[in-house]
Amino acid sequence: MNREQSRRECSALVAGLDLPALFDLQDFCAQLGQHIGRSIVLMSQSMVIGGLCGSWMRTSNADYVFYEEDTSLLHQQHIVFHEIGHILRAHVPGKELSKDLARTIAAGMKVSDVFRVLGRDSYAEDDEFEAELIATLILRRIGRQPLREVPRATDPSADEAIARITTSLSRGER
């Protein structure tokens, strides 16, 4: 598939997503899981495995999305949306999960329940391009939505300034 066709298809896919008015990642994953008929379980973890910052693991009854816990919220969301991009595009996880790796990232899970794992390690592949594009497009869409919680200042005299900044950043929607 060429990149322009991928762009069109991924853009249409993201445009068709039902993103809640007040975005919450857990709620979105629960709703998406119901839509696709498989649970999506988010797992934050210190990803000490060869620079890996996220991976998707498919088991017999759920999709597990592992993401780096020691990074910013924005980066965590991007990682999760990248892995969800693989799920939405029905990419086939290509790596057999070794027993050692399964014990590291999926402690407490039976290794025999794990089908395959997909970790991002190259942006040159078409699947990685699509997943990265989907993550970017979702972030762009939720960036235009109001915040679920309005930040509060620890100093009450700063509440007005915080409210003005929040309004500016959320395009006036609250």
Secondary structure, 3 states (H helix, E strand, C coil): CCHHHHHHHHHHHHHCCCCCCCCCHHHHHHHHHHHHCCEEEEEEECCCCCCCCEEEEEECCEEEEEEECCCCHHHHHHHHHHHHHHHHCCCCCCECCCHHHHHHHCCCCCHHHEEEEEECCCCCCHHHHHHHHHHHHHHHHHCCCCCCCCCCCCCHHHHHHHHHHHHHHCCCCC
